Amino acid sequence: MKHDRILLAHGSGGKLSHELVEKLFLPPFDNPILSRLDDAAVFSLSPIAHRLSLGEVSSDKRSAISDMTRLAFTTDSYVVKPLFFCGGDIGRLAVCGTVNDLSMVGATPLYISAAFVIEEGFPLKDLERVVASMRKAAMEARVLIVAGDTKVVERGSADGMFLNTTGVGVVPVGVEISGGNAQVGDVVILSGPIGDHGIVVLSEREGLGFETDLRSDIAPLNHLVSAMLQASLRIHVLRDPTRGGLATILNEIAAQSKVGIRIEEGRIPVRDAVRAACEMLGYDPLYVANEGKLVAIVAPEDASSVLAAMRRTCYGEEAVVIGEVVAEPPGRVLMKTGIGGTRIVDMLVGEMLPRIC
């Protein structure tokens, strides 16, 4: 570790976040489920499966659990600032974020818990607004909020409210989706324009007052993923480009799968308002957070059918192919630029937009 103190950049989802996870958290907690580093853990509820994860039985026992029901399990905390913004709030963000993490391993989300850390003096009407937003998002995603907790801390200790949600879902038989499954020749599909959420939150936080109707893209993506899986079971990787944006998650996939990824700048959709804001502020849309988009790495034979299925859903209407998986250079993301050159798209090093989710 190069730092002896936690920095904001350690929460950016970029290089320092990965360093923190890989050097501080993984070694003491390491096990086959955690080491996949996917958005949700996938496991079977059986004594054999648990002992396999602990390394207490040999891997040849894996066949004994292959047909058992597999669960997906994830948890996340939300510290977005401001709590309310155009197109969403911390409540919708928490429900959709957890639903999406489960969906990114191909699971059908079922149940969510919600834990509230509320600052003394927080307006009750704002808490009611957050709860109503969570209820509406849960109804849209068809999940139930079944457990929770409430803590109140002293004034000035929680910046209004922090939220933690945990989700459980079921992984259908035949679905094998993981960041380490990308294969050479696979097609890279993006579900729509990038950067909306990050720019909306930033503009409202800083009072920039862009004269646009731009809204956060927060959305539950489980119905989109369900439609994609009906079109093909040869979807190898799914990721939602939240903290660190599209560039960061493509680098994660390339590193986990030990492949290269080539994308084309001209194919990546960015709304004019987002592009203009990024140019004014000196940001790159590739690194701006999203909360209602996904990247799919799909076998080339099924890419057309998956793309068509995505475009028939309300959150995939603008889906496009943006690139392909290649053999070289492994662990790297390269982009063909608009002027015909090629640039390395690296992982975010510092913190561009803190407190974005």
N, C-alpha and C positions, 0 to 999 in steps of 0.2 A: 504494500500500500504506500502510495507516494504522499499521502496526507495523514496527519494525526488528529484532524478534526473533521466532522461532517460538514460538507458544503451544500449549498442549494443545488449545485450541479450533480450531487449524488442522487438526487431525486428526478433527474431530467429524463431518464430512460436511455441515456447515451452511454459513452465509454465509461464514465465514472460510476454510473449505476451498475453496469455489468462488472466492473472491477470489484465493487463492494459485494455484489452477490457471489461472484466466483471465488474471491479470496477470503471473505469473512464469513459468509453464511453457508455456502455449499460444503466446505470441509467438515464442520462439525455435524451438519444435518444430512450429509450425503446418503442417498439411497436411490435405487433404480427409478422410482417414480419421480422424485424431485429433480434428478439429474437430466431429465428430458427438457426441462426449462420451457415447457409450454404454458399457455395462458391458463390452463386448468390441469389438475392432476387426474389421471384416469386409472381406475383400479377395479378389481373384482372383490365383492364381499364374500370371502371364503377363507378358512384357516390356511389352506394351501397357498392361496394368492398372497396372503400376508406374510407367511414364512418365506415365500419366494422373494418378496421385496426386502425382507430382512437378511437374505442370503443364507437362510438356514436349510433350504432344500435345493437340490440341483435344478438347473434350467430345463431338464428333460421332463419335469413335472408341468411345464407350461401348457402342454396339450390338455391337461386335466381341467384347466380353467378357461380354455379358449371359448367355450360355448356358454359360459356363465354370464349373467347380467353384469355389464360394466357401468360403473358410475363415474361421473365427472364432478370434481369438487374444486371450488376456487374461492378466494377471498380478496378484498381490495378495500382501501381506505380513500376517502374523498375529502380534499382540502381546498377545493376551487375557490378562487377569489375574483370577482364578487360571487355571492351565493346565488344571485338571480341575474340572468342575462337574456338577451334576445334569443328566443328559441329553446330556452331550458332553464334549469336551476340545479342545485346540488342533489335534490331528490330524484329527478328524472335521470340525472347523470349516474347516480349510484345504482339504480335499478338496471338501466340499460347497459352500464359498464359490466355488471356481473353477468347479466344475460349473454352479453357478447363474448365474455371470456369463456363461458361454457360452450357457446356455439362454435368457437374457434377450434375446438377439438371434435366437432361434429355432434355434440351432445344435444339432446332435447332438454332445455331448462325446465325445472319443475318447481323448486322451492328456494326461497331466499330468507335469510335472517337480516335484521337491520339493527345496528347499534349506534346510538346517538350520543355524542359528547357535546353538550350545550353550555354555552357561556352564561353565567349569571347576568340577568338583565336582558336576555334575548327576547324580542317581542313575540308574544304568544301567537299573534296573527300570522307572523312569518313562519312559525313552526307549523301551524295549521296549513299554510300554503305549501310547505315542503311535503307534508304528509299526503295532502291531496294530489300533488304531482306524482308522488311515488305510487299511489293507488292507481292513478290513470295509466302510468307506464307499465305497471304490473298487469293490468287488465289487457293492455295492448299486446304484451308479450305472452299472455296466458300463463303467468306464474303466480304462485301464492307467497305472500310474506307471512311466514309461519312462526317466527321467533324473533326476539329482539332484546335490547337493553337500553337503558337511559342513564347517563351520568351527567351531573351538573358540576362545573368547575368555576373557580373564582373569576370575577370580572377581569378581562384582559388575558385569560389563559387559553382561549380556544378560537379567537378571531370570529366569534359568532357561533359557528357550529362546524364540527367535523362528523363525518359519517363513515361507518364501516359496514359493508355488506358481504355476506357469504352465500354462495349458491351451490345447489346440487342439481344434477341432471343425469339422464340416462343416455349412454352411447349405443346407438343401434348396432345390431350384428352386421359385420362386414365393413364397418367404417373404421379406417385406420388413418387418422390425420395427426400429423406432428411436424414441428419445425425441422426435424431431421429427415424428412421423407422426400424432399425435392429431388428430382432426377433429371439428368441431362436430356434436353429435348422438350421438357415441360413448358407449358405456356403460362405467362404471368398475366393475370386479369385483375383490374382494379374496378371497384364497384361504382365509382363516381368521382366528382371533383374533390380535390384535397384542399385543406387549410381553412375551411369555413369556421370550425369551432375555435381554433386558436386565435384567429383574427378578431372574431366577435368578442371573446373574453378579454383579450388585450385592449381592444378599443373602449370597452365599457369600464375596465379597470382604470385605464389611464385618462378617460374622458376625452378621447381623440375625436369623437363625433363625426365619423365618416358618413357622408350623405348617401347611404345605400340602404337597401332593404335586406342586407345580408343577415342570415340567421344561423345559429349553431346547427350542426347536422346531427345532433344527438338522436339516436334511434335504436330500437332493439332489432338485431339482425337475425334472430333465430328463424323467422319465417322465410327470409331470404336464403339462409343456409339450407333449410329443409327443402326448398324448391331446387336448389343446386344438387343436393344429394339424390333427389328423385331423378335428376337428369343423368347423374353418373356417380359411381362409388370410387372412381379413380381421381378423386380430388386428394392430392397428396399433402398440401399445406393450406391452412387458413390463418390469417393474422389480421387484427384490426390495428391500423397505424395511429395509435394514440400518442403518448408522450414520445417525442423525438421524431414523429411523423413517418412518412413513407420511407425515407432514406434509412432510418434506423431499423425498421422491421425487416427491410430487404437485406440489410447487413446481418441481422440476426439469423435469418433463414439461410443465407449463404454460408455463414460460419457453422451453424448446426448441421447442415447437410453436406458441408465440404464441397460446394460447387460454386461456380460463378453465376452471376445474374447480369444480363444485359437488358437495358431498357432504353426507350427512345423518348427524348424530351418532348418532341412534338406530339406524342400520343397521350401524354399525361394531362388530363383535364384540370384546369384551374380557372375559377370564375374571375371575371375582369376585376371585380372589386377586391378580391383577395390578392391578385397579382399587383394591382395598383398600390394597395396598402403595403405589401412586401417590398416593392420598389422604393416607396417613400421611407420605410423604416429600416431598410437594409437587410431584410430577412429573405431566406430562401424557402419557397413554398414546400419544398421537399421535406423540410424539418418542422413544419408547423403541425400542431396536433389536430386530430380528427376524432370524432366520437360516434360516427354513423357510417363508416366506410370499412371495407375489408379488401384484403389482397388474397387471391386464390392462385395456387400453383397446381395446374391441372395437366393430366396426361394429354398429349397433343391430339390423340384420336377423339377425345371427348370435349375439347375446348369449345368447339362451336355450339354443341348442345348445351353445355353449361352456361355459356354466354347468353344464349337465347333464353334460357330459363331465368337467368338473372334479370334480363330486360323486361320480363313479364311481371316483375314484382315492383312494389312501390318504392323500395329502397335500392333497387338495382337497375332502374330504367336507363341510367347513363353509364352503365358498365362498358369498359373498353379493354382490349388487349394492349398491354404496354411493353411487353418484352418476352424474353425466353430464358430458360436455364441452360447454361453452357458448362463445359468442363473446365475451362481456363479463363481467368486465374481463380483457383479455388478460394473461397472465403471473401471474394471481392465483388463489388457492384460497380459496373461501368455503365455510363450513359452516353448515347449518341446525342450530341447537342444540336440545337436548331441551326447552327452554321456548319454542321457536317463533321465537327471534331468529336473527340471522345474524352470524357473526363471521369475521374474516379469519384464515386459518390461514397464518401466515408461516413462513419457513424459520428453523431454529434458529440463534441468533446465537452463543451461547457453547458450552461443553462441559458437557453434562449428565451423561454417563456415559463417562469416558475409558477406554481400553484394553478395549473391549467386543468387539473382534474382531481 
